[in-house]
Amino acid sequence: MAFYNVIFYSVLAAIITVASAGIFLHYKKWTRQNLVFLISFASGFLLSVAFIHLIPEAIELAGSNSMLVLLSGFFLIYFLEKTIMIHSCVEAGEEKCDVHKMGMGALIGLSLHSVFDGIAIGAGFEVSNTIGLIAAIGVLIHKLPEGLSIMSVMLAADYKEKQAMLRVVLIAFGTPVGALISYFLLAGIVPFFIGYALAFSAGTFIYIAASDLIPQTHDCKSINTLVMFAFGIITLLSVMVLF
């Protein structure tokens, strides 16, 4: 059952990324106006997943040493972002990116991030269906603003719409690849390795939320960004009650 869950949620994450990029192409005005609120929601949910579920589970399975692995996950994303640009640096509501260009390095970096998302899903389901589902929902939720942002920057970098969409598809399906790699590598191994995988995923979640998503909301003066951030946390707590 866990295997089918890994396949289903990782493929669904890829589909959401592609679909959100398609939404941007068809509803550019709406997405520019509301992207900041989607980002706020995703950041609240991702931080909740990391601190309420992934970190406690990692410590239970692997002890306090798992926090060193968490830090390595955080640092690796930071290193890759600074070298080959994992995330788009699009400002909320804007398409211009003066720092990064969407070249081959960016394509590799974005794809690696998708692989890391898949690792989070596979590691979660290796622990339990509940942890796997919560990790998967965290990935699914941040894929929507991520797909919108990626498409925004690609169009700003003068890619034609078909070229941009093809690159989005290649990036998106890194998630199923990472999920399958994680699932098969972690199957049947000692629990503390699974704890390390969860801690690594928590580090990537924290970096994504704190470094990439939240800063994009600072220029928005609307109180609704705070409301959506809190709603992201409430959504995680609601999932806990349900499952």
N, C-alpha and C positions, 0 to 999 in steps of 0.2 A: 504493500500500500504506500509506503514512504517513497518508493521509487516513482510511482505514478504521480504523487504529489509534487515531487521535485521537478518532473517533466512538465506537469501542468502549470505550476506557478512560474517557473523560469521562462517558459514559452509565452505565457500570458504577459510577463514583464516586458518581453521583447515586443510583443504586439502593441502594448500600451505605448511604448516609446515611439514606435512607427506611427501609430494612430494619432498621438499628440502632435507629432511633426506635421501630419496631414491636416490636423485641425488648424495649426498655425497658418498653413497655406491658404485655407479656405476662410478663416475668420481672423485675419491679421489684426484688425482694429480691436476686436473683443479680447484677444489674447494679450495684446499689449496693455490693455486697461486692467486686466485681472491677473496677469502673471505673478505680480508681487504677492497677491493673496494666496495663490496656489503654493508659492514658495514658502510663505509663512506657515501654512498648514503642514507642508512636508517636513519642514525643519523641526516643528514641535513633535511630530510623530516619530521622526527618526531618533531624536535625542531620547525620547521616552523609551523606545525599543532598546537603545543601547544601555541606558542606565537602569531600567526596571527589569529587563529580561536577560539580555545577552551577558552583561557583566556579572550579575549574581550567579548565573548558570556557569559561566566560565570559571569563577572562583571556586564554586562547589566541585567542579570536575578536575580542575588543575591547580587550585590553590592561588596564593598571592603572586606567584611567578607569572601567571597569565596576564598580569597588568603590564609586564615588560613586553609581552607580545602585543597587547593593545597599543602600547606606545609605538611599537614598530609598525603596526598597521597605519596608525596616524601619520608617522613620519614618512612611510613609503609613499602614501598618497600625496603628501606635501612635496616630497622630492620629485615625484613624477610630474606633478602639476607645474613645478618650477622649471622642469627641464623640457618636457614634451607636451605640457598642457593637457591635463585630463578633463577639466571642466571648462565650459564656455565662461568667459568673464563678462557676458552680456549684462548690462545694467537693466534692472527691471523696467520694462516699457521702452527700451531702446534697442537698436540693432547694431550699433557701432561698437566695434572692439578695437581699440588702438594699440593693444599690447600683443595679442596673439593672432596668428594667422592659421587658418584651418588647413594645414598641409599634411604630409604623410605622418609627421610626428604627432600631430594632434589626433589623427585618425587612430594611430596605434594607442595613444594614451587613453582616449575615450573608450576604445575597445577593451583595454585592460581594466578600466573602471567597471565596465559591464561584467567582465569576468569575476571581479571581486564581489559584485552584487550576487552573482550566481553562487559563489562560494558561501556567502551568508545563508542562502536558501538551503543548499545541500547540507551544510553543517548543522543548521537548525533542525532539519528533519531527521538527521542522524541521532539527535538527542531525544526528541519526542515530536509528535504531531503538533502539539500546542506551541512549542518553541519554534518549530519550523513554520507554522502558519503565521505567527506574529512577525518573524523575520521576513517572510514572504510579503506580508502586507506592507511592512516598512519599505521594502524594495519597490513594490507596486505603486505606492503613493508618491514616492519621489520621482518615479519614472515619468509622470505626467509633466511636471514643470521642467524636468530635464530634457525631454524630447522637444518641448516648445523652445527652450533656450538654445539647444544645439541647432535646430533649424534656423532660428533667428540669426545666429552668428554666421552660419554657412551662407545664408542669403546675403548677409552684409559683406561677406568675403567674395561676393560676385560669382558664386556657383549658380548655375542654372538650376531650376527647381528639380528636374529629373536627376541631375548629378548629386544634388544635396540629399534627395530622398534615398538614393542608392547608398550613400555613405551612412545615412541614419540606419538603414536596414543592416548593413555590415556591423555597425557598432552595437545595435540592439541585440543581435543574436550571439554576442559574446556572453550574455547572461545564461542561456541554456548550456553553453559550453562549460562555463565555470561551475554551474550547478552539477553537471554530470561528472566533471573531474573531481569535485569535492565529495560527491556522494560515493563514488567508487574508491577513492583513496582513503576515506574515513571509515568505510564499512568494515566492521569487525575489529578495529584497532582499539588500543587501550584508551580509556575515557579521557585521560588528560590531554591527548592530542586533539580530541574533539573540543575540549575546553579551550585549547590554544586557538583553534579555528574560530570559535565563537568570539574570543577576545580580539582576534585580528579583525573580524567583521565589525565588532563594536568600535574599534579604532577608526575604521573607514567611515562608519556611520557618523561618528562624532565629528570627524573632519568635514565631511560633506555638509552637515547641518551648520556647524559653527563657523567654518571658513568660507564655504561657497554659497550657502543658501541665505543665512541670516544677514550677512553684510549687504545683500542685494535688496533688503527691505528697509535699510536705514534711511534712505532718502525719501521714503514715503511717509508723509505726516499723518496719514489716516490711522485712527485707533483700530480700524478693522484688521490691520496686520497683527496687532497684539491679540485680538479676538480669534483670528484664525490660527495663530500659534497655540493659544490655549485650547482651541478646538482639536488641534492635532493631538495634544496630550490627553484630552478627554476621550478621543476616539480610541487611543491605546488602552485606556482604563476600561472602556466599554468592551473592547475585545477580550480583556482579561476576565471580565464578569461573564461573558458569553461562553468562553472556552476554558 
